[in-house]
Amino acid sequence: MNMRKIFVVGAAIAALGVATGAAIAQSPSQKAMVDAAKVEGVVGEQADGYLGFRVPAPNPDLTVAVQTINTARRQLYTESAVAAGTTTEVAAARMFESQLLPRMTTGQWYRNTDGEWVRR
C-alpha cells in the first residue's frame, strides 16, 4: 500500500472513530447492556473490528444489541473502505488497532489476530 493510501485509510479511520458513537443505531439500554457484558467478560472487542461473545450470550436481548452494533460498524467500515480505496476488512482491522483497542479499560477482554481471548 502506498503512502497516500495509508494516509487516506488513517484519516478515514480517525473520522470513523469520531462518528462511531453518533452513528451506531443502538438504544441507550442496548449500549448499557453491552457495556455491562464487557465488564463481566461476556462480550469483547475482536481484532476484526467487531464485538464477539467470549462466552455464550446469557440472553437474546444481548445478542440483538451486539448484532445491532456490529451491523452499524460494518456499514461505517464499508464507507471508510470505499473512501480509502481498500477493503471493509482492512478498515475494520485498522479501527480495532487505532481506536478500539486503545480505548479498552483494564480487565476487559479482546480477541487477538490469533483468535485467542486476552484480558487487558
N, C-alpha and C positions, 0 to 999 in steps of 0.2 A: 504494500500500500504506500503510495507516495505521500509526501509531507502535506500536500493540500488536502487529500482525503482524510488524513489523520486529524488535521486541524478541524475540518468540517464535522467529522464524527464527534470529536471532543466538544465542539461548540454546540452541536445538536444535543448531545447527552447532557451537557450542563443546562441547556434550556429545558430539556425534558425533566431534569431534576427539580427545577423550579415549578414546572407545570404539573408535575405528578400529583401533588396534593389537591389542586383545584380540579384536575381533570378526571380523577377517579370517581366514578358514579357509585359511590358506596354511601350507605346511610351512616349517621353517627353511631348507631348501635352496632352495625357491622364492623366499623373501624374499632370500636371499643372491644368487641368480641375477638377480633384478630389480634389486637394489641395484647389482650389478656392471654390468649393462646400462645403468643410469642414468649411472654414472661413464664408461662407454665412449661414451655418446651414442647408444646404440641405442634406448633407451626414455626417454620423458619424460612429465612431467605435462602435462595439457591443461586449457584453460580450462573445459571442460565437466565437470571433476572426475574424469576417468578417465585411466588410463595409455594411452599410444599409442606406436606404433613410428615413430621418426624415420627409420629405415632398415629394410629388410626383416629380419625375425627370422632370426638365424643358425641357430636350431634349434627344433624343435617343442616342446621342454620349456619354453623361454622363453615361447612363445605360450600354452601352458597356464597357466603361472604368472601372466602378465598377465591372462588371462581369469578366473582364479580370483579375483584381487584385484578386478578390475572388477565381477565378479558380486557379491562381498561389499559393495563400495562402493555398488552400485546398490540393494541391499537396505537398507543404512543410510540412504542418501539418501531412499529412499521412506518409510521410517519417520519420518525427520525432517520430511519434507514433509507427511505426514499430520498429525503433531503440530502443525505450524506453520500448517496450512491453506494450503499453497502447492503448487507442482508439484515433482516429482522433479528436473526440470531446473534450477529456481531453487535448490533446496537444494544440488545438486551444484556449480553455479557459485559459490555463496557459500562452499562448503567450499574450493574452489580458491583463491578470493580471500583468505579469512581464515586458512586453516590450511596448505594445501599449498604455495602459492607462497612464503609467508614462511619455510617450513622448508627450502626448496631451498638447496643449497650452491652456491657459486660454481663455474662450469664446467658445471653441469647444464643440460639443455635442457628447454624447455617450449613448448607450442603456445598462442599467444595467441588472443584472440577473433577476430582476422582470419584465423586458420588458418595463421599463419606460425610456423615453429620459430625460437625465440630462445634464445640462450645467456645464462645468468645470469652 
